[in-house]
Amino acid sequence: MLGTKTGLKAVDVIILQVAEQYGIPLLTMDNEIIVKSPKGILIFKPSGLPL
């Protein structure tokens, strides 16, 4: 369902589905996931991490 709602790639949808199903926050630098994810999923963007 999240795939049709968000228009994200399959792997991104799986990541969001797991976060939603288990109620865990998501840490990502992927702006597309941050912008398109449903409001009920808590998403953090790392800042100041040397990558």
N, CA, C and O of each residue as an XYZ file, in Angstrom:
204
protein
N       0.808     -1.207      0.000
C       0.000      0.000      0.000
C       0.853      1.274      0.000
O       0.518      2.250     -0.671
N       1.947      1.256      0.751
C       2.778      2.457      0.804
C       3.370      2.808     -0.551
O       3.585      3.981     -0.855
N       3.635      1.789     -1.367
C       4.204      2.038     -2.689
C       3.292      2.865     -3.563
O       3.749      3.784     -4.243
N       2.012      2.554     -3.554
C       1.069      3.317     -4.371
C       0.777      4.681     -3.759
O       0.491      5.634     -4.483
N       0.843      4.782     -2.451
C       0.590      6.066     -1.784
C       1.747      7.045     -1.957
O       1.536      8.247     -2.118
N       2.979      6.515     -1.922
C       4.142      7.398     -1.915
C       4.834      7.531     -3.262
O       5.452      8.560     -3.537
N       4.743      6.503     -4.112
C       5.444      6.528     -5.380
C       6.939      6.264     -5.242
O       7.707      6.568     -6.154
N       7.358      5.704     -4.113
C       8.766      5.413     -3.882
C       9.159      4.072     -4.497
O       8.301      3.267     -4.860
N      10.467      3.845     -4.608
C      10.994      2.577     -5.097
C      10.702      1.469     -4.094
O      10.465      1.728     -2.914
N      10.723      0.232     -4.582
C      10.360     -0.927     -3.757
C      11.189     -1.023     -2.482
O      10.638     -1.259     -1.407
N      12.490     -0.845     -2.585
C      13.334     -0.973     -1.400
C      13.032      0.128     -0.385
O      13.079     -0.122      0.819
N      12.727      1.325     -0.841
C      12.376      2.420      0.058
C      11.050      2.135      0.763
O      10.885      2.441      1.944
N      10.125      1.555      0.037
C       8.821      1.210      0.611
C       8.983      0.142      1.693
O       8.317      0.198      2.727
N       9.860     -0.821      1.459
C      10.096     -1.862      2.464
C      10.653     -1.245      3.742
O      10.227     -1.600      4.841
N      11.590     -0.339      3.605
C      12.173      0.337      4.766
C      11.094      1.093      5.541
O      11.039      1.010      6.768
N      10.243      1.823      4.834
C       9.163      2.557      5.490
C       8.151      1.623      6.142
O       7.657      1.900      7.235
N       7.847      0.523      5.472
C       6.884     -0.441      6.006
C       7.376     -1.040      7.324
O       6.601     -1.183      8.270
N       8.641     -1.383      7.385
C       9.216     -1.946      8.615
C       9.170     -0.905      9.735
O       8.794     -1.226     10.862
N       9.547      0.330      9.435
C       9.506      1.393     10.440
C       8.080      1.612     10.945
O       7.863      1.784     12.144
N       7.117      1.606     10.036
C       5.725      1.807     10.420
C       5.185      0.614     11.221
O       4.524      0.796     12.244
N       5.465     -0.582     10.758
C       4.937     -1.788     11.400
C       5.460     -1.956     12.820
O       4.710     -2.348     13.714
N       6.732     -1.665     13.036
C       7.328     -1.861     14.355
C       7.370     -0.586     15.196
O       7.805     -0.612     16.347
N       6.922      0.517     14.626
C       6.880      1.775     15.366
C       8.254      2.302     15.723
O       8.440      2.892     16.787
N       9.224      2.091     14.836
C      10.577      2.559     15.100
C      10.891      3.764     14.217
O      10.415      3.844     13.084
N      11.688      4.697     14.726
C      12.066      5.843     13.905
C      13.047      5.439     12.816
O      13.723      4.415     12.914
N      13.111      6.246     11.800
C      13.977      5.973     10.653
C      15.029      7.078     10.573
O      14.706      8.262     10.673
N      16.278      6.685     10.392
C      17.380      7.619     10.207
C      17.843      7.499      8.764
O      18.326      6.444      8.355
N      17.702      8.568      7.990
C      18.053      8.503      6.572
C      18.528      9.856      6.059
O      18.155     10.909      6.578
N      19.355      9.798      5.035
C      19.781     11.001      4.326
C      19.068     11.110      2.979
O      19.333     12.035      2.212
N      18.177     10.185      2.693
C      17.455     10.138      1.422
C      16.304     11.150      1.455
O      15.280     10.917      2.097
N      16.484     12.263      0.760
C      15.480     13.328      0.779
C      14.140     12.885      0.201
O      13.092     13.371      0.628
N      14.163     11.972     -0.763
C      12.915     11.498     -1.353
C      12.072     10.759     -0.308
O      10.855     10.941     -0.250
N      12.714      9.931      0.511
C      11.995      9.236      1.581
C      11.467     10.243      2.594
O      10.328     10.133      3.049
N      12.288     11.218      2.945
C      11.880     12.226      3.933
C      10.655     12.993      3.451
O       9.725     13.223      4.223
N      10.647     13.383      2.199
C       9.559     14.197      1.652
C       8.285     13.382      1.423
O       7.187     13.863      1.702
N       8.420     12.154      0.920
C       7.252     11.379      0.502
C       6.691     10.434      1.560
O       5.636      9.838      1.341
N       7.357     10.280      2.692
C       6.881      9.319      3.690
C       5.600      9.803      4.367
O       5.379     11.007      4.498
N       4.759      8.862      4.796
C       3.534      9.232      5.507
C       3.849      9.930      6.821
O       4.916      9.720      7.399
N       2.942     10.745      7.284
C       3.148     11.550      8.494
C       3.328     10.717      9.759
O       3.942     11.194     10.713
N       2.819      9.501      9.800
C       2.893      8.691     11.010
C       4.254      8.065     11.286
O       4.453      7.483     12.353
N       5.190      8.169     10.355
C       6.506      7.577     10.527
C       7.485      8.671     10.947
O       7.641      9.678     10.256
N       8.138      8.460     12.083
C       9.092      9.429     12.609
C      10.418      9.277     11.871
O      11.031      8.209     11.892
N      10.855     10.353     11.220
C      12.071     10.298     10.408
C      13.044     11.368     10.878
O      12.677     12.526     11.078
N      14.282     10.955     11.049
C      15.356     11.864     11.414
C      16.374     11.890     10.298
O      16.644     10.876      9.654
N      16.940     13.077     10.077
C      18.019     13.231      9.109
C      19.290     13.501      9.909
O      19.336     14.446     10.697
N      20.327     12.676      9.714
C      21.554     12.896     10.479
C      22.211     14.208     10.077
O      22.235     14.578      8.903
N      22.732     14.888     11.055
C      23.447     16.132     10.740
C      24.774     16.121     11.492
O      24.865     15.661     12.630
N      25.753     16.619     10.852
C      27.066     16.698     11.464
C      27.815     15.380     11.518
O      28.804     15.265     12.242
N      27.370     14.392     10.771
C      28.076     13.121     10.736
C      29.061     13.119      9.565
O      28.656     13.347      8.425
N      30.304     12.874      9.816
C      31.255     12.816      8.710
C      31.084     11.516      7.918
O      31.360     10.430      8.428
N      30.637     11.636      6.698
C      30.438     10.461      5.864
C      31.334     10.489      4.654
O      31.297      9.569      3.837
